[in-house]
């Protein structure tokens, strides 16, 4: 497979190709197509001028008006009768009228006293050699117009009303074509010089531009190759263009997520491996015990199997919490959020724990305001309250008393869950939300140490805040604050 070219090389080649195309088009327009373009534009201009001549022919002073038009547009104009008798001749150099077809210089001049407003001059032109054919073509035309052209001339003819004639007159307008032959040669020489210098300048400029564009792309490519690595470099000079700046920011965010994911994996392996190993070891050990020794002793067998089942449940709970926490860590932003009744969720979880632990002598004190709404995921919020309640029940100690409070405090739904156990040491308060397996849970209370980490992740996804206050041998209070979001009416 052919190795692809670098971004800089491709960009340079595209610039060179673009420059070459521009000059090829310029050469074609200035040399090959210049004459045809010039002729077409000249013919259109002659047609427009002919219409102005037609209007001027019937004016009070037609000669001066027509002379001005012929000078401005480099035209040759004849006005004759239908038999070819000249009534007016005008060109860009001199203007005459009154010359008959084939007449001498002094023939055809109006008598003294006729049309003295515009006295004719005696510099005449002969009619064109094919004028008789021109008159025949005009007479046979259906619309009263005729036109034709060859390699050197364009002719347009029609009937007009001429001020100095009582009958219908004939207008003959011609213009010389192919007047740019020598100009094309001059333009070609000049264009060749300009092209040589421009191509050289274009190649150099394309190289500098491609290098300028390739530099930030190369930096971003280097950054992308180091995503998630400890030596990830954020060395990128912003300001070249908006899109590359945004791409650089995206790479920084992606790298940070990779690092967090890597850290999470390392912490998970380091902190949870012990808890995974312990129940598996116990399950295996007690299964061997049953197989080798207690399978005939019914009482011992039931006791050993009970341990196996308990550790299997513990292992299942641990795996479920790991999966739940991993899902929360990978979630970005509000997913499945709606306006939910946080008061109803807190009371529902409290009712569940009260029915489960009332027979064991636990007392659940409750003080909750009704209809406190928040924007969030109902199942995640329910799991958050469940984990906090479960944590309080596990650590409330011999008092067997748990307090639940939910209030509206300055636009925040504030949930407080208090246990009255032996509390949390001051040196552990800052890390209680982060550690997968805390000292409290290593005492045999708690399945994985992920409970509070799950709570914190849910709170962060709901744009809230979580804190804890604790006094040793007095108890701990976990405080959750979520922004109130009332439903739209």
N, C-alpha and C positions, 0 to 999 in steps of 0.2 A: 504494500500500500504506500502511495506517495506521501511523503511527510508534508503536512500543511505548512504554509508560510506563516511567518510571524505577523502580528497585528500591525506593526510598524511598516513592514515590507508591503503588506496588502494595501494599507492606507496610502503609501507612497505610489504604488502602482495605479491605484484608482485616481489619485490626483493627476498623475502623468497622463492617464487615459483621458480624463476629463479635459485637460489642457489640449491634447492632440485633437479631440473631437471639436473643441471650440475653434481651433485654427483651421481645421479641414472645412468646417461650415463657413468660416469667414472667407477662406480662399474660393470656395464655390460661389458664394454670394458676390464677391468683389471681382471675380474674373469670369467664370463659366456662365453664371446667371445674370451678370450685371447688365449686359446688352438687352436681353429679353425683358428683364425687369424694367429697365429704362424705357424701352419701347412701349411696354404696356402702360406705364405711368404717363408717358407722353401722349399716347392715344386718348387716354381718359381725360387728360387735361385739355387736349384739342377739342374733344366733344363738348366739354363745358364752355370753352371759349367760343365755340361756334354758336352755342345758344345765346351767348352775350352779343355776338355779332348780329344775330337775327333780330334781337331786341333793339340794337343800336341802329340798324338799317332803316327802321321806320321812325326814328327820332327826328327832331327839328334840325340837328346838325350831325348827320350821320358820318361824314368824312372824318372829322377829328376824333369822334368816338371810336370808329373802326381802326383808324391809325394807331390810337393808343393801345387797343387790344392786340394788334399785330405786333407792335414793339414789345409789349409785355410778355407775349407768348411765342414769339419767333414764328409767326404764321405768314403764309402767303394767301391773300384773299382776292378773289375775283367776284364781281357781281355783273352779270350779263342778262340780256333778255334770252328768251327761249331759242333764239336763232343764233346766239353766240356773239351778239353785238355788246361790246364792253360798256358797262355803265360806271364801274369803279374797279380800280386795281390798288391794292395796299399790301405792303410787306414791311418787314422790320427795318428796312433801310430807306425806302422812299414810297410815296403814295401818289397814284394818279387815277383819273377816271375819264371816261368819255372816249376811250379808244376802241374802234371797231375791230372785229376779228380780221387780222391780216392787214390793218391800216398802217399808214406811215405815221411819223411822229406828230404831224400837225393835224391829222384827221380826227374827227370825232369829238372836238372840243365844243362845249355848249356855246351858243352865240352870246355876244356881249349883252349883258343885261339879264341873262337867265341864271338863277341860282347864284347870285353874286355874294351870298353870305359865306360860301366856302369856295373860293375861286380855285379851279383845278390847276395842277402843275403839269408840265410837259415832259415828264420822265416816265416813259411807258415801258411796259413789259409785253412780250408776245404771249398769247394764250398757250397753254400746254399743247403738245402735239396730239394727245389723245382726247382733246376736249370734246370733239364731236361724239366720240364713243361715250364719254362721260354724260353728255346731254341725252344720248339714247338710253343709257342705263337708268338715268333719273326719270325719264319719261315713262319707261316701262315698269318702274317700281310700284308696288302696291301702296306703300305708305308715304310716298312722296319724298323718300330719302334714299341715298346711296352712299356706299363707302367701300373702299378697297385699299389694299396696301401691298407693297413688295419689299424687297430687301433695303430700299433706300427712301421710300416715301409713303406717307399715309394721306389719303384723300377722303374728304367728307363733303357731301353735297345735298342741298335741299332747296325748296322754293321759299322766297321771302318777299315781303312787301317793302319796296325801296322808295324812299321819299321822292327821288328825282325821276321816278318812272310811274306811268299811269297803268301799266300792265304788270302782271306777275313776273318777278325777276328770279334769276337762278344764282344761288350762292355756292361758290367753290372755295373750299378751305383745304390747304395742304400744309404738311409739316415734314421736315427732313428727319429720317430715322438714321440709326447707326452713326450717331454723332460722337460716340464715346470710344471709338476704336483706338485712337492714340492715348486716350485717357486710361483705358484698360492696361495698356503696356506700362504706363507710368505707375499706375496703382500696383501692378504686379511686381515691379522692381522694389517699390517702397514696401510692399507687403512682405516680400522675401526678407528684406533687412529686419523689419519689425518682428517677423516670425522667428528668425534666428535668435535675436536677443531675448524675445519673450519666452521661447522654449527653454533657453538656458536659465533664465530667471525663474521660470515655472518649475523646472526640475529642482533647483536649489530650494525654492520656497516650499515645494511639496515635501522635500526631505526634512526641513525644519518643522513644518506643521505636523508631519507624521510622527516625528520624534517627540514633539510636544504632547501630542495626543497619547502616544504609546507609554510615556513615562508614568502617568497616574494609573493607567490600566495595569502596567507591570507591578506597581506598588500594591494595587488591590489583589492581583493574582498571588503575590507573595503573602499578603495577609490571609487570603483564603486558604493557602496551603498550610498555615499554622493555626487554623481554627481549633480552639480547645486546648492547645498546647500551653505549657507553663511559660514558654518563651515567646508567646504570642506578641507580635509587635504592632502597636497602634500608630506607627510612623506613617502618616499620610497627610500631605499638604492639601488642605481643603481650599476651595475657591476656584478650581478650574471650571467646574460646571455643577449644576444642581444635582443631576442624576448620579454622578460619581460620588458626590458628598453623601447623598442618601444611601448609596450602596455601601460606602465605608461605614456609616452608622449601623446599617443592617448587619454587616459582618461583625462589628463590635458586639452588638446585641446577641448575635448567634454564637459567637465565641464565649460570651459570658454564660449563655445557656448551656453550652457544651461543658464548660468548667463546672457549673452547678450540677449538671447531670453526672459528671465524672466524680465530683465530690460526694454526691448522694450515693452513687454506687459503692464507692470506697467505704463510706460511713456505714452503709447498709451491711456490707460484707463483714466489716470489723465489729459492729455492735450487735447485729442480729444473728451472726453465725453461732454464737454461744447459745442463744435461746433456741435456735433450730436444732443444734446438736444435743442439747439436754433432753428434750422430749423424745427425740428419735432414739437416743441411747437408752432411756428408761423403757420405751416401748419394746425395743429389741431385748433388753435384759429381762423384763418381766415375761415376755413371750417365751424366752428360753427357760425361765423358771417354771412356767406352766408346762412346757413341753417335757422337761426333764424330771421335775420333782413334784409339783403340786397338782398334776392333772388327775391324780386319784383322790387327793384330799379336797373334798368339795368346798369346805370353808376357805381354805387357803387359795384354792383356784379362783373362787369368786372375788377374793380380795385382790389377787394379782390382776385379774381381768379388769376390775374396777380402776386400778392404777393405769392400765393400758388405755382404757376408754377416756380417762381424765386427761392423760397426756396427749391422746389423739385429738381431743377437743381443743386443748391448748394449742396444739400445732395448727389445727384448722383456723382458729381465731388469729393466730400469729400471721399465717399466710394471707388471710383476708385483710388484715390491717396493713400488711405490706403492699398488697395490690391496691387498696383504697388510697394509701398515701402516695404511691407512685402515680396513680391516675390524677390526683389533685395537683401534684408537683408538675405534671405535664400539661395541665389545663392552663389556657391563656384567656384571661378576661372573663366576662359574664357569659356563661353558657347555660341555657335553660332557665334564665332568670325571669321572674315575674313578681308582682306585688303579692306578698304572703303575710298572713297573720302570725307574727312572731309570738304573740301571747298564746295563741292556740297551740303552737308547736311546743312551747315551754310547758304548758299545762298538760299536754298529752304525754310527754316524756315523764313528767313528775307523777302523773297518775299511774303509769306503768311501773315505776320504781316503788311507788307506795304500795301497790297491790302485791309486788314480789317480796318486799322486805318487811311488811307490817307484821307478819307472823314470827319474824326473827327478832322483833322488839325494836326495830328502827323507827325513829320519829322524823317525819318530813314536815318542816315548817315552811309555809308558803305565803308569799305576799306579792301578787302579780297584778299589774294593771291590765285591763282588757283592751282589745283592739289597738295594739301597737303593731303597725305594719312596716315592713322593710322590703326592699327589693333584693330578691335572692332566689336560690335554689332550695326548695322546701326540704328535699331529702338530705341535702348536705347540712342544712341548718339543724335538722332533727338529729343527725349523727353527731354534730358538734355538741348539742345539749346532752345527748346520751352519754358521750365520752366524759363530759364534765361531771355529770351525775354519778356515773360509774366510778370515776376517780374519787369523788367525795365519799361514796359509800365504802370504798375499799380502805380509805385512810381516816375515817372519822373516829376510829378507835372504840374504846369501851363506852363512850357516851352514846353511841348509836344515834346521833342527831345530825341532821343535815338541814341547812336553811337555803331556800330559793327565793330570790327577789328579782322582780322585773319592773322597771320604772321608766318613765319619759323624763329625761334630764336634758333640757335645752336642745331639743331636737334629736336626741340620741336615745335609742332603746338600750338601756343599761341592764345587763343580766349579771347578777351576783350569786354565786353558788359557794356556800361556806361549809367546810367540815370542821369538826372540833377535835381533831387528832393531835398528834405530837408536832405538827408543823413541818416546815421546810427550813433547813439550815440557810443562813444568810448567804453563804458562799455559793449556793446552788440556785438562788432565785433568778439570776440572769440567764442561766442555761436550762431552766426547767422546760422551756418550750422547744429547745433545739435537740436535746439529747434523745437518742432512740431508746436507751435503757438507762434510767436514772437510778440513783441509789435507793429511792423509795421502792421502785419496782423490782430491784434485785433482792429485796427482802421476801419475795414471793408474792407480791401484790401487783397484779397487772400481767398481761400476757406478753407484751412485746416492747413496751416503752414508746410505742408510736401513737398512743392515744392523744396526748397533749400536742404532739407535732401535727397530727391531723386537725385538731382544733385550731391551732394557729394558722395552718394553711387555708382552712375554710374561712376564717376571719379575714385574712388578707385578700382572698378572692372577692369578699363582700365589702371591701373598702372600709373595714372596721379596725378595731384596736383591741388587744388583749393584754392584760396585766395580772399580776398576782401579788397579794400581800400575805405575810405569814409571820407568826410568832411561835417559837418553839414551845411545845406543851400547851398551846392555846388553840391553834388551828390555822387554817389557810382559807383565803377567800379569792376565788378566781373571778375576774371582772371582764366581761365582754361588752364592747360598745359597737353598735351598728347604727348607721344613719337611718332615721325614720323616713319612710316613703309611703305617704298615704295614697290610696287608690284614686284615680281620676273619676270625677262624677259627671 
